[in-house]
Every structure is written in structure tokens, then in C-alpha cells.
Amino acid sequence: LILFIAPFIVAFVVWVGRHMIVSKPVHALAGTGAVVLGLSVYLTVPIAAALGPPLAYNHPITPDAFWALVSGAQFRSQFLFLAPGGSTALLAAVPDLWSTVVARGSVALPLLGVVGLALLVWRRPPFGSMAVGIVITNAYVWANYLRLEHYLLVPWLMLGIGATYAIELVARVLGRIPAAHVRRFAVSGLTAVSALSVVALGIVNWTASDRSDEVGGDAFVESVFSGLPPNAAILTPWDGSTPLWHAGYVLGQRPDVLVVDDTNIVYEGWGTREQRIAALICVRPVFILRFKDSDLVATRAAYRLESAFAVRVGIGGPTAIATRTVMRVLPRGASTCSANR
């Protein structure tokens, strides 16, 4: 996300401070040093990985593994950022983007924001261009990568600045009303409406944002751990692995259970889930949880699957909204494990 925001901020700073940078190059050196200092936090990644943590994501202790992790190589197949269809995807997503923005901010805020940003481009070109560039680029990222709403956080900030600027200009116009009592009434009314609008948006969005009573993750962990026999292994997608890892590694629950995520299969070189199961099935009770039945086709072809127990899971969000079955994975023939021994 920083990569899609920082260039616009850097361009803005360099342009508005160009005379100072030319006259005092030390300012440019200081800025460059600050960037290097900020990037130095990534040094903690190989250091922490080298200390033998219980869960080393991709074991990033070599240059190649480190770069694969911090560059997001794992997710590039999901990106359309530089693909020919990226712009088309953005245009196709405009109706959904508008619905999302209106649902979170009413019609008034985005409209005021767009008007304000247009005025900023006209009256304050460097800042306005920066803000518009950030909005468009991050909307493009949102449209081309899973449409995750947190990618719209900075565009929301830009829209908020634009809306504030538009309201400020209206206040300036109202401030020129000759009659003092009318002027005070108009400006006070605009101030009150603006403040109340902010409060109203907070109230409307509170329920969707407040997760203080969300216990779906705890219930999921309890259901899984209570349903698994001793020394079990369970293969889960990322949404299921993370709460189980937290419960196991951080809270110390069920240390006997091995949680195998899709990323473990990739980074540990197993190739497929079925190959990972083959290495476990004769030494541990093996279970698998998938949110889509289509993900079980290959596993069903290689092994017998029996329903073990049901769990409630969150799909597309943190709230548990669906029931899925944890399956016991068994060899096709009883002699498989005997032969391996």
C-alpha cells in the first residue's frame, strides 16, 4: 500500500520544496536517510526468522526467501495491477465502488469530496494532483485485488480532505454576506450541519465497525480443538489456520495438534495437499477443513473422507456465518500404512 501512495507524496514534496532542495541539498539527503531508516524495519524479518520461531513464514533467512516474502511474490498471480485488463476491471468495479462509498459515507460525503478535490486541483495544483492520484491509484488497487475495503482507507482520507475544503469555500462565501446577523446564522448553521454529519456517520457505521462482542474465532478454535483427537493434524485454509495458530503458539492450547496451512505446503516444498497428507497419514490422525467443496476433489480421489464434526466459520469477513464440516482423511486401503512400516 505504501508503494502506491508514497510516489505521489514524494512528487508533491519535491515539487513544492524544489527551491529549498536546490539551495540546500542536505534536506534531500535527510529525506533519503529517513526512507532508509524506515525500510530498516525489514531487517527484523530475517533476524526473527533466524532465532527459530515456532512458525517461520517461508523461512526468510536467505536473500531469495526474504525478497519473496517482502515483495509479496506469493500473491502476484492474484494481481491485475499491470495487466491489460486492469483498467477494465477498475471501470467494471465503479458501480460497486460507488455503492461501498455511499454505504459508508452517504451520498453527500463522496460528492463533496470529489468537488473539493477538483477545486484543489484548480486552486492548489500540487496538492490536488497528489490527492487525486492517490484516490485513483488506490481505487485501481482495490478493484484489481480482492476488493478489500482497507485498501480504500487512504482514498477516504483524501475524500475527507476534499469535502472539508469544499465546505471551507462555502463558509468563505457565506462569510461575505453583508448582514452580520444573517452571516453569523449561515456560518453557524453550516458548522452545525457539518459537525452533526460527522457524528451521524459515526453512529451509522458503528455497528459494522464494532467487533468488541465478536467471539466467532474463539468458538471456532474451541470447536476444532475439542473435536480433534490427540496428536492430530489438520489442514486448513488461511482463515482457519490463523486463529488455530494463535491459540496453539500464543495461548499454548493443544500443543499436540499440527496445523498445516496452504502456505506451509508451498513453502515447505510439499507441492500438493495430498503429498503432505501422505507424509502424515500413517503417523497422525489427519483431518481437513475446506470452505469450498471443489477444494476437496483431489483429496477425495486419493483418500477416503469421512465427516468428523461441524464448525462455524467466517467467509468473507470475521463473523461466523456458515457451517462447514471437518473431514477425517483415511487411507484408501487398510494395508497402506502397514506397507509403509
N, C-alpha and C positions, 0 to 999 in steps of 0.2 A: 504493500500500500504506500509505503514511503517513496518507493521508486516512481509512483505515478502522481506524486504530489510535489516532491522536492524540486524537480526541474523547473516548475513554474515559480516556486518561491525563490529559487536561486536566480532565475532570469529577472524577476522583479527587483531583487536586492541589487544585482549587478547593474541594472539599468538606472535605478534611482540613485545609486551610490557611485556611479561611474566616475564622476569628477573626483570624489574623495579617494577612490581606489587608484586612480591615475596619479594623484598628487601624493598619496600615502599608501604605497603598495603593501605596507605592513598589515593593513586591515584585511587585505585579501589573504595574506599568509595566516593571519589569526583565524579567519573563517575556515580555511583549508585545514588548519590544525584542529579546529573544533569538529569538523567532519571526521577526521581520522580518529580523534578521541571517542567520538560517538560509535564509530564502527568497531572500536576495540572491544566492545562488549561481546562480540562474537568469539573472542579468544576464550571465553569461559566454556564454550561448547566442547572443543577438544580436551580442555583441561578436565572438565567434569566427566567426560566420557572415559578418560584415561584412569580415573580413580575407581573404576569398577562398579558403577551403579547397577542396581538390580535390573533396570530397564534402560538399555543403551540404544536409542533410536538410530539405527543404521550404523552404529559403532563409528562415529565420525572422528576417528583418530588419525586417518590418513588424509592427505590433501584431496584426493578424489572423493572420498566419502564425505568429508567436510563440505566441499563445494556442492555436492549433490544435495546435501541437507539444506544449506542456507540459500541455495538458488531455487529450491522448490522443484527440482528435476522430476520428482515423483508425480507431480501434478500437471506437467506440461501437456500431457495428452488431453487434459480437460480444458485447456485454454484455447480460445479462438482470437487472442489479442492481435496477432499479426497475420492471421489467416484472411484469405479473400472474403470470407463470409462474416467477418467481424462487424463491419459497418451495417450489413444487412440484419444481423442479429440485434444490433442496437435499435435500428428503426422498427423492427418487429416487436421489440420489447417496450416501445414508448407507451402503448396503452397500459401495460402492467405497471410501468414506472409511474405514470400519472395516477393510477389507482392507489398505488402504495403511498405516494406523496400526499394525496388528498386524504387518505385514511389516517395518516399520522399528523397532518398539519392543516386540515381543512382546505378549502379552495383558496381562501384569502392569502395564506402564507406563501405558497409557491408562486401565485400570481404577483404578489407584491415583491417577492424575491426576484423574479425574472425582470420585472420593471426596474427594480433597484439596480440590478446588475447591468442592465442595458444603460441606465443613466450613469453608472460608474464607468463603463467603457467610454462613454461620451465625455464625461467631465473629469475623470481621473483614469486615463487610458492604461497606465502601467498596472495599477492595482485591479482595475476592472477586467483587463485581459487575463491577469493571473487567476482571478476568481472564476471567470467563465471557463478558462482552460481546465481548471481543476474539476468543475462541475461536469463538463462534457466527458473528460477523460475517465473520471471515476464512474460515471454512468455507463460508459463503454465497458469498463472492467466488470461492473455489476452484471450487465447484460450478457457478457461472454464467459462468466464463471459462476455458475450455480445460482445466480441472483440472490446472493447473501446480503441481507439488509445492512449489516455493519459496514459494508463497503460504501454505503451512502452517508456515513457519519460526517465526513468532511464536506461533501456537497451540501449536506444540510446546514453546516456552519456557514458556508458561502451564501446559501439562500437566506439564512437568517441575517447575515450582514447586509445583503441586498435589500431585504424587507425593511430593515432598520433605516437604511439610507433613504429609501422611498418615503418612509414615514417622516424622517427628518426634513426632507424637502417640502412635504406637505405642511409641516409645522412652521417652516420658514415663510411659506406663502400665507398661512393664517396669521403669522406674526406681523404681516404688513397691513392688516385690516385697520383702517383709521380709528374706528371707535374702540376706545380702550376696553370698555366692558364686554363688547362683542368679541374682541380679540382674546381677552382672558378666558371667556367662556369657551371659545372654539379650541384654543390650545389646551385648556384643561380637559375638555371633552375628548380630544384626540389622545391625550396622555392616558386618561382613564380607560378608554376603549382598548388601547394598545396593551396596557398592563393587565386588564381583565382577560384579553385574548390569550396572553401567555399563561395565566392561571387556568383558564378553561382548557387549553391544550394539555397542560399537565394533568388535570383531572381526567380528561377523556382517555389519555394514554396510560394512566396509572395502572389500571387493571392488567393491561397487556405487558407492562414492564415489571410489575411487582412479582418477584419469584420467591418471596420470603416463606410462603407456605408450600413450595414445591418440594415434594418428597418422593417423586417418581423414581429418582436414581437410587435412593435408599431402599425403596420397596423392590426394585429390580435386583439389586445386589442380594438382598435377603432371600428373594425367591430362588435365584440361581444357586447361591451357596447352600441353601437348605435342601435343594433338590439334587445336588451332586454328591456322589459317594466319595469316600476317602481317596486321595491321590488321583483325582480325576483330571482330565484335560478337556478344555472346552474351546472350540474355535468360534470366534465371534467377529462381527464387523466392528469398525472403529467406534460406532455409537455405543456398542455394548462393552467393548474392551476397556474403555477409559474409566467408567465407574468401577469395574471389577479390579482394574489395576490399582486404582486409588484405595479401594477397600483392602486389597492384599498388601500392597507395598507401603502405604502410608498408615493405614489403621491396623495393620497386622492381622486381618481376618483371613482365615482359611489359607495359611501359607502352603498347604499341601496341594492346592489347586494350581494347575498351569493354564494360564490364559494365553491363547495363541491368536493374535490379530493377523489380518491380511498383510500388514506391514512386516510382521515377523517372518511370514512366509517368503516375502520378496527379499528382505534384507539378509535373511539367514540362508538364502540360496536354495530353498526347497522347490521352487518352481510352481507347484500347484498345491492346493489344499490336500488333495488325495495323496500326494507324496509325503506331506507332513504327517497325515493320519497313519500312513504305512509305518512310519518310524515310531509311532506311539501306541498303536492299537494292541500290541502284544505285551506292553508293559504298564499301560494305564487304561482305566475306563475312559473312553473317548465320547464326547458329546459335541454337537454342532448347533449353532443358532444362526439362522439367516433370516433377513426380513423379507426377502423375495423368494418364492418357491423356485423360480428359474435358476437361482444360485445353487440349488441342490441337485440339479440334473446330473452333473458329472459325478458327484458323490454317490448318488443312488446307483449309478451304473457300476461303480467299483465296490460298493459296500451295501450291507443291509442297514436300513434306517428304521428305528422304532421310536414312536412317540414316548417321551420321558415325562415332561411336565410343561405347563404353560407359564409364560411370563408376560407381563405388560411392558410395552416398550414405547418410546417416543420416536416417531418417524417424521422428519422434517422440523422438529422442534423438541424442546426439553420435556414437554408434558407427555406422559404415557397415555397414548390414545388408541393403541392397537394391542391385540393379543397375538403372540407368536408361540410356536411350540419348539421347545428344545428337544432335539432328536438324539437318541443313543446310536452311535455308529458301531456296527458289529461286522466281523469278517463274513464273507460270503460262505465260506466253508469252515467247519469246526477244526479242520486239520491245519489251517493256515499258520496259526501261532505255534502249534506243535512242531511243524516242519521247521519253522524259524529257530526254535530252540535246539 
